[in-house]
């Protein structure tokens, strides 16, 4: 059983953590644009240097660059039986890129997991993460800017997928286990069965 999933939520919603748990349960890879970008930054690749300059300014990486990276990742063998996207698509242009790519393969997204977290909760979580991990991109100004971008650009993609009837809105406040259980219950209601319980 394949599962092609997208997890969406504001920064600090816990989507990175939940994404890993969901992907493990379904035996699919997490395709996180943020992780791909950070790995390239760490390795000092040409892409990494370009991305670092963009993100340090608090801006987002251009759609074409992001879409090309995701297409490449989804073409790898481990993503043939499904995947969980995290951080992509983040706007309606990227939805179009993803739709075109999946259509070429005769595929569709099965579900969109939307983690609902109030803005003040997101900010508090990110500030804590910045403290713990020492992330240079987690300044208060950068956080506020990214949340604004999320609200203006990413929220409309949820509307697109909601029209297709594939959005599961999950309450993102609670313990890790409670939130994970809510996600699994929603996916099971769609007939998406975990390979590992």
Secondary structure as UniProt FT lines:
FT   STRAND          3..9
FT   TURN            11..12
FT   HELIX           15..26
FT   STRAND          29..32
FT   HELIX           33..43
FT   HELIX           46..56
FT   TURN            57..58
FT   HELIX           63..74
FT   HELIX           77..79
FT   TURN            80..81
FT   STRAND          82..86
FT   HELIX           92..104
FT   TURN            105..106
FT   STRAND          111..116
FT   HELIX           119..133
FT   TURN            136..137
FT   HELIX           140..149
FT   HELIX           150..154
FT   HELIX           155..163
FT   TURN            164..165
FT   STRAND          167..171
FT   HELIX           176..189
FT   TURN            190..191
//
